[in-house]
Amino acid sequence: MKIRKSLVLVVGMLFTILGVVTITHSTQVKASVFQKINVPKRFRGTWYGYDYTNKLKAFKISRSKIVLAGYSDAGTKARTYKYTDRAHNSNADYSSHQLIKSKGNRMRMSYPMGETAVVYVTNNRKKLYVGINTAVDTYYKSKAAAKKNHRVDNKKRRSPKLFRFIWQL
């Protein structure tokens, strides 16, 4: 009887330890899907452009967060992570993980299981083109340039030539 009780106790402890190891192991795998990354310096700063209500606003791209019209809200607490297929296809919290991948003057942005946007910054770092869906939004480093070029940018917004140029990766 004592052997049977001790055997049951040992088996119960074994299942408990096995359950704890399985739970901790699964969180480690999920954490390794996302690798923290900083936004490259050439994309950072305050960019001025018109939002979808035709108001001139300042949009900020910091080391760890991207806020642009139609892409992200300023109120969400998001962090940037490296864009990989595993990270993009994961079931993580949609609003707190911004995925980026950059090469040269181009950067791909996405959320897990979300649509992708592309950013292109000109060599003189005065214009920022953002391709979201089928439209291309233009942002400027100065308010005056954004006001001055607003009408021209509205006409070029649906230009297929500009759209193809932005989406070349």
C-alpha positions in Angstrom: 0.0 0.0 0.0 2.8 2.4 0.9 4.6 1.6 -2.4 1.4 2.3 -4.4 0.9 5.7 -2.6 4.5 6.7 -3.2 4.3 5.6 -6.9 1.1 7.7 -7.3 2.9 10.7 -5.7 5.9 10.4 -7.9 3.8 10.0 -11.1 1.8 13.1 -10.0 4.9 15.1 -9.5 6.3 14.0 -12.9 3.1 15.2 -14.7 3.2 18.5 -12.8 6.9 19.1 -13.8 6.1 18.1 -17.4 3.2 20.5 -17.5 5.3 23.4 -16.3 8.1 22.7 -18.8 5.6 22.5 -21.6 4.0 25.9 -20.7 7.3 27.7 -20.4 8.6 26.2 -23.6 5.6 27.4 -25.6 6.1 31.0 -24.5 9.7 30.9 -25.4 8.9 29.8 -29.0 6.4 32.6 -29.3 8.8 35.2 -28.1 11.5 34.1 -30.5 9.2 34.8 -33.5 9.5 38.6 -32.9 13.0 40.2 -32.9 13.1 43.9 -31.8 14.5 46.2 -34.4 14.9 50.0 -34.7 13.6 52.1 -37.5 16.5 53.3 -39.7 17.6 56.9 -39.2 16.8 58.1 -42.7 13.1 57.4 -42.1 12.9 59.0 -38.6 11.6 62.4 -37.8 8.5 64.6 -38.1 6.8 64.4 -41.6 4.1 66.8 -42.6 1.2 65.6 -44.8 -2.6 65.7 -45.1 -4.7 63.2 -43.4 -7.9 61.7 -44.8 -10.0 64.7 -43.6 -7.8 67.1 -45.6 -6.1 68.6 -42.6 -2.4 69.3 -42.5 -0.9 67.3 -39.6 2.5 66.3 -38.3 3.2 62.6 -38.3 6.2 61.1 -36.4 8.4 58.2 -37.0 10.6 57.5 -34.0 13.1 54.8 -33.2 10.5 52.4 -32.1 7.2 53.6 -33.5 5.7 54.6 -36.9 2.6 56.9 -37.0 1.3 57.9 -40.4 -2.2 58.7 -41.8 -4.0 55.5 -42.6 -1.4 53.2 -41.1 -1.2 53.6 -37.3 -2.8 55.6 -34.5 -0.8 57.8 -32.1 -2.6 56.3 -29.1 -1.6 52.7 -29.6 1.4 51.3 -27.8 3.2 49.6 -30.6 6.8 48.4 -30.9 8.7 47.6 -34.1 9.9 44.1 -34.9 11.8 42.5 -37.8 9.5 41.5 -40.7 9.7 37.8 -41.3 7.2 35.4 -42.7 6.8 33.7 -39.4 6.1 37.0 -37.6 3.7 38.2 -40.3 1.7 34.9 -40.1 1.6 34.7 -36.3 -1.5 35.3 -34.3 -0.1 38.0 -32.1 -1.9 41.1 -30.9 -2.6 43.1 -34.0 -2.1 46.6 -32.7 1.1 46.2 -30.6 3.4 44.7 -33.2 4.6 46.7 -36.1 6.8 44.7 -38.5 9.4 46.4 -40.6 12.0 45.4 -43.2 14.3 47.9 -44.9 16.7 47.9 -47.7 18.3 51.1 -49.0 15.7 53.9 -49.3 12.7 51.5 -49.1 11.0 50.0 -46.0 8.2 47.5 -45.9 5.7 47.9 -43.0 3.0 45.5 -41.8 1.1 44.2 -38.8 0.8 40.4 -38.0 -1.9 39.0 -40.4 -2.4 42.5 -41.8 -1.9 44.3 -45.1 1.5 45.6 -46.1 2.5 49.1 -46.8 5.7 50.4 -48.4 7.7 53.6 -47.6 10.2 55.2 -49.9 12.4 58.2 -48.9 14.1 60.4 -51.5 17.9 60.8 -51.5 17.8 64.3 -50.2 15.4 63.2 -47.4 12.8 65.8 -48.1 10.0 63.6 -49.4 8.5 60.4 -48.0 6.2 58.3 -50.3 4.0 55.8 -48.5 2.1 53.2 -50.6 -1.0 51.9 -48.7 -3.4 49.7 -50.7 -3.6 51.3 -54.2 -2.9 55.0 -53.2 0.5 56.7 -52.6 0.6 59.4 -49.9 3.4 62.0 -49.9 4.9 63.5 -46.8 7.4 66.4 -46.5 9.9 67.5 -44.0 8.5 71.1 -43.9 4.9 72.4 -43.5 5.4 74.9 -46.3 6.4 72.3 -48.8 3.4 70.1 -47.8 1.0 73.1 -48.3 2.6 74.1 -51.5 2.5 70.7 -53.2 -0.9 69.4 -51.8 -2.9 69.9 -55.1 -0.2 68.2 -57.2 0.1 65.3 -54.8 -3.6 64.7 -54.9 -3.5 64.3 -58.7 -0.4 62.0 -58.6 -1.9 60.0 -55.7 -3.4 57.3 -58.0 -0.7 57.4 -60.6 0.2 53.8 -61.7 3.7 54.9 -62.5 4.4 56.2 -59.0 2.6 53.2 -57.5 4.9 50.7 -59.4 8.0 52.7 -58.4 7.1 52.6 -54.7 6.3 48.9 -54.7 9.6 47.8 -56.3 11.4 45.9 -53.6 
